[in-house]
Amino acid sequence: HFTLILDRCLNKLPWEYTSVLRYDSCSRMPSLMFLWSHLQEHFNGKQSDPTPKRDVNAQSLAYILNPGGDLTSTQKRFEQYLQEEESVIGYAKQWKGIVNRAPTPSQFEQALMQNDIFLYMGHGAGEQYLNGDRIRAMKCKNLKLALLMGCSSGKLKEKGDYEPEGMVLNYLVNGHCAMIVANLWDVSAHECDRFTFHYLTSLLSPRASQQNITHFLPAAREACRLKYLMGAAPVCYGVPQMMRLDVDRMDLEKGDEQVVLVGRHGHVEQV
């Protein structure tokens, strides 16, 4: 795994999509201090056992889908997909979601504090529903992966002579969110849906169990038709984590086949 520590000029560029790093596990950190604090927070301290303290539970997921009410095609694709996941392979039995309405600040906070995975599919990074100051003040001990799938959700904004700021840093400053996947610039809803769908289905595949979840990002980028305009936009901040699927091995083999069927039926052709 590669960790990139980039300055205020270099962080604007999609280094993860260069030929050297394109197919490797890679993430960003704003400084060595951030990296060190997150390693202490999320990893075992023993050099003989450099693994995360706790795996990401695929059943513990909260999502906010189309909170502005204007991403109707995105809502249609993913609302159906989430229902299929629940009925076909059972992963979504504990998933919690808000669809086609704006969440209250308390609902947004609960989604971050009570789940391992948080999926946001709206405009920006959701700062219009919960500002960065409140996120920094929260103690999200459970949150392991935040997927902020809005335009420029991972962009760091210039602050004159000071270091750039952004919503992704608020999640990192909080200290408990291990990984954030976000976009460096504005993207089309159609292509963003394609990336998100491919990445989610990869995470929910039985093959993802006990795997570094950053390994699935390169394949999700390649799923985009606009490989440089959209495929290069999603980047990962934080330290890598492992996925856990709470099903037995026989169900894994059966579920693996069903996930492929869901993808063909639901969205590969549509998105």
N, C-alpha and C positions, 0 to 999 in steps of 0.2 A: 504494500500500500504506500502511495506517495501523498505527502502532505505539503501543500503549497502555501508559503507565507509571502504574500504579495504586498507591495507598497501601493500608495494611492493612485499611481499611474498604471501599474501593471494589473491591478485587480479588475480593470474594465475589460480585459481581453480574455477570450475563451481558451486558455492554455490547455485545458483538459481535452480539447478537440484537435490539438496538434498531432502530427504523425507519431511523435515520441510517446505521448500519453493517451492516445485515443482509445485504446482497448485495455487500459490498465485501471485498477482501482485507485481513485484519486479524490482528495478532498482539500478544502481550503481552511485556513485559520488566519486570523488577523495578526497574531503575534505568537512568539514562543511562550509567553506567559499564559495566553489562552490555551495553547496546546498542552502545556504542562498541567494546568488546573483541570482540564477535561480528562486527561489521562488518569489523574489521581481520582477524579470523581467516578469515572465509568469503567476503569480497568483494574484488575488485580495488580497489586504492587510487586508480586514476585516475578523476577526475570524468567524463571522456569515455567511460568504460567501466564503469558501475556494475553489474556483473554478478557472479554467484557465481564463485569460482575454479574450482569443479568441480561438474558436474551430478550429480543423484542417479541412480544406475544401478538401473533397475527389476529387473535380474536378480540383484542383490546384496541378498538379503532373508533374514532369519532370523525365525522365529516360535516362540512358546511358546503352545500352545493347550490350554486346560483343564488346567493343571498340578495343580489340586486334585482333579480327577476327578469333580466334581459338576455341571459345566456340560455335560451330555450333549447337549442340543439344540444348543448352540453348537458343540460338537465335530462333530456330525453335519453341520451346515451348512457349516462352513468346511473341514473335512478333505476333503469331497467337492469343494468349490470349488477348493481348492489342487491337487487331483489333476486336475481339469478344465483348470485353467490350464496345467498342465504338458503334458497330452496334446493340448490343442486349439491353443494359440498358442505354447507353448514358452518362455514367460517364466520358468517355475519350475524350469528345468533346474539352476540353481545355487542354488535356495532350500534352506535348511536348517531343519528344524523338530523340535520336541519336543512330542509329543501325549500327553495323558492320563497324565502322570507329572511329578513335581516335578523341575525341573532342579537340578543341583548348582551351587554358586557358580561353579565354574570354567566350566561350560557356559554359564551366564548371562553371564559375562564375555566368553567367546569370541563369543557372539551379538552383543554390543555392539561388540566391538573389530574384528571381521572383516567387517562388513557395512555397507552404506549405509543400509538400512532395517531397523528392528526392530519387530516386531508382538507385543504382549503381550495375550492375551485370557484373563484370569483374574480373581481377586479383588484389588482394590486396584491398586497400581502395581508389584507384584512385590517389595516390600521384605521379604517373608517369605522370599524366596529369595536376595536379594542386597541388603544394607543400604546406606543412603545414604553411609556413610563410605567404603565400598569403591568405590562409583560415583564419588565425588568424587576419589578417588585414581587412578582409571584415566585412560589417555590414549587416548581413542577417536577416533583421527584419521580413521577412515573413516566413522563414524556421522553421517548427515545428517538422518535422520527417525526419530523414535521414536513409535510409536502405542501409548499405554498405555490400553487400552480396558477398564479396571476401574472399580469404583465409587469416586468421589472421588479418582481418581488425580491430578487436577490441583488439588486443594484445598490451600490454604496454611493451616497450623494456627497459631493464636495462641501466642505465647511470652511472655506478660506484657508488660513494657515493651520487649522486643526485637522486631525485625522477624519476621513469620511465616515458618515453614519448611514445606517440602514436598518430595516426591520429585522433582518437575519442576525445582526449583532445583538439586538435586544433578546433574542432567543438564546444566544450564546452567553451573553452577560448574565443571564439568569442562572447559568451554571448547570442546569439539569437537563436541558435538551441536548442530546448527544449528536444528532444529525439533522440538518435542514437541507432540503432540496428545493431550489428556487431558480428563477429565470433572471439572467443578467440584463435583458432588454425586453421591449414589447414584442409579443408574439401573437400569432393568429389563434383564435379559439379552436379551430379545426385541428391544427397541427399540435397544439398543446394537449388536446384530448387524445390524440394518437399516442403521444409520448406517455401521458399519464396512464392510459389504459394498458399499454405494453409493460410499463414498469410495475403497475399493481398486479397484473396477472402473473408476472415473474415472481414477485414477492409471495404470492399466494400459492404458487406451484410447490408441490411436495419436494422438488429438487432444491428449493430455497432453504429448507430446514438445516440449521447449523452452518449456513453460508454467510459470508460477508455481504451485506445487502448493497454495498457500493459496486459489487461485481456486476450487477444487473443494469447499471446506468448506461454503459456503452451500447448494449444491444437495444435499449429503449431509444437512445439517440438515433441509432441507425434506422429505426422504424419510421422516422419522420421522412416525408417526401422532400421537404425543404431542408436538406441535411445541414446546411451551413447557416441559413437564416433562422431555423428553429432548432435543429439538432444540436447546435453549439450553444444554445441559450441556457439550458438547464445545467446547473452546477451544484455541487454538494459542499456544504460547510460542516465542520465538526470532525468527529472521530468515528471510525467504522464500527458497526454493530452487527450482531448475529441474529438471524431470524429463528423463531421457534413456532412450530405448528403443533397444536395439541390434539393430534390424532394418532392412532396406532398404525403400524406398518401396512397392514392389509388395506386400511382405508386410504393410506397414502397412494398405493399403487392404483386403486380404483379412482381416487380423486384426481390423480394426475391426468388420466384419460379424460375425465369429465371437464377439467379446466380447458383443455384444448377445444372440446366441443362448444363450450360456452363462448370462447373467443370467436370461433367461426360463425356461430349462429348470431351472436350479438353485435359485434362491433368492428372486426377487422376490415370488413368490406365497407361498413357504414362510415367509419371515421377516415 
